[in-house]
């Protein structure tokens, strides 16, 4: 399952998750309490309280000068979209039963056919 998008809802946010096995989407909670550092008092340093363990365990990738959850979500989303498109492109085309997945796959294949484009 991979991340597609996030929506704020009260004190927690929800994420739309793509399941590649059955080609389904599902909303699930996105808040991860493991990223919090409960050893820090929230009134002393709320950022470290809320993100302390994530800050300790997350390194900035070499190709970036800065890093955060939005960068991570962007990269995860791009990887998810690429996987969805690649999977749609493997669906055999059936002119008798054209589906949206087939249309997406055909569009993706036409954009990825570098030898034809060149």
Helices and strands as residue ranges (DSSP letters): E 2-9, E 12-19, E 24-29, G 33-35, H 46-57, H 69-89, H 100-112, H 114-117
